[in-house]
Amino acid sequence: MPIELFEMERMQSTWENLVDYDMSESGVRPLTLRELVEMGFDLEEFLDQPLGYSQSNGTLELREAIAAIYPGSSVEQIEVTNGTSEANYLVALSQLRPGDDMAMEAPNYMQLPGVARSLGAQVRTFSLRQETGWEPDWDEFERALSRRTKLLYLSNPNNPTGSVLSGAAMDRIVERCEATGTWLLSDEVYLGAEIDRPRTKSFWGMSDRVIVTSGLSKAYGIPGVRIGWIVAPKGLAEECWAQHDYLTIGPSKMSDRIARVAVEPRNRERCYARTRAILAGNLPIAREWVGGFGRRLTWREPQAGAIALIKYDEGLPSSDLAERVRTRQNTLVVPGAHVGLEGHLRIWIGGREDYLREGLTRIGRELTALFR
Ligand SMILES: Cc1ncc(COP(=O)(O)O)c(C=O)c1O
């Protein structure tokens, strides 16, 4: 089956390097290789390493370090991938068959619906509701998950709302997955990017139906090395590895080596602290900007992650508004339509202060014109 366009990613790949202000990003401004050298990456030693293939499912050292993050997991349960997106893709590719259902929350990172449909599966969504602090709509949730549901996809902390599921919500979701025999795929790439709240609890260990994907791109602030991972029951991890052999074989040697440094407990905490500091500095700027529009703009402040989901009080479709911002202000934003929630814009808040202020000013000009 032909695969539909992943609209948001295509819009970003088309424009992100051409606009003056890319406010469509979703992580914090990234670390440099120099910062990673300061954390212990031995560049000098690496210069003499033959650039051969690396261990395709991740070097043992890296898998050991990742397994240590997820209590009770072993190295056979870890598959190291090219980014979290490849991790998600491998799970879908290995599990979904024609006639299956895949359930997911909306709004969300919209990678998997297109993949699921291309594999002949049906996608059933349930809403996260702003009125209840982005809790799932439980009636919709019950309807979306049945015995046909092979896979449930969540992002927690969620892209784009920045919300974190409560413990009670997590219990309820796990219970339902166990009752319906569904794999619960929890994409935790934003875990560690909490702004002013305790660390998000992982779904890992709550049930043997749980699969976790994550990577270095968001909370760690290192998207350019393209390292992600899958943590799963052994059989499922092996099925993902079998797909990986066909797709990209494995991650690059240099990336694997850098990742080993980043995931060391001390460095991981340093990355998280850096992310938190950037976001804690930027959030008040975004708050003041939203407040400046009175009731015409509303949001629930993100609890985690580098994006703000803003609701605007006008009927204009979000893609049209984003297009206005791009063509008139040379600034890229993500329309709500690309993340499964019309009437919103998704705005990056992870950049440098001056960049954030100018980006917001430009978006604000179009909003002011719209509200006039
Ligand atoms: C929830 C979520 N998962 C996965 C990805 C892709 O991550 P990566 O760059 O690690 O492939 C993103 C990127 O925005 C994301 O927001």
The ligand as a MOL file (V3000), in Angstrom:
LIG
                    3D

  0  0  0     0  0            999 V3000
M  V30 BEGIN CTAB
M  V30 COUNTS 16 16 0 0 0
M  V30 BEGIN ATOM
M  V30 1 C 7.3820 11.8280 20.4680 0
M  V30 2 C 8.4590 11.7560 19.4520 0
M  V30 3 N 8.9510 10.5640 19.1000 0
M  V30 4 C 9.9320 10.4640 18.1910 0
M  V30 5 C 10.4560 11.5600 17.5530 0
M  V30 6 C 11.5570 11.3840 16.5680 0
M  V30 7 O 12.7280 11.3390 17.3030 0
M  V30 8 P 14.1720 11.0270 16.7100 0
M  V30 9 O 14.7510 12.3150 16.2830 0
M  V30 10 O 14.8870 10.4380 17.9120 0
M  V30 11 O 14.0270 10.0610 15.6100 0
M  V30 12 C 9.9630 12.8240 17.8750 0
M  V30 13 C 10.4690 14.0180 17.1740 0
M  V30 14 O 9.9310 15.0740 17.2430 0
M  V30 15 C 8.9530 12.9190 18.8630 0
M  V30 16 O 8.4780 14.1130 19.2170 0
M  V30 END ATOM
M  V30 BEGIN BOND
M  V30 1 1 1 2
M  V30 2 1 2 3
M  V30 3 2 2 15
M  V30 4 2 3 4
M  V30 5 1 4 5
M  V30 6 1 5 6
M  V30 7 2 5 12
M  V30 8 1 6 7
M  V30 9 1 7 8
M  V30 10 2 8 9
M  V30 11 1 8 10
M  V30 12 1 8 11
M  V30 13 1 12 13
M  V30 14 1 12 15
M  V30 15 2 13 14
M  V30 16 1 15 16
M  V30 END BOND
M  V30 END CTAB
M  END
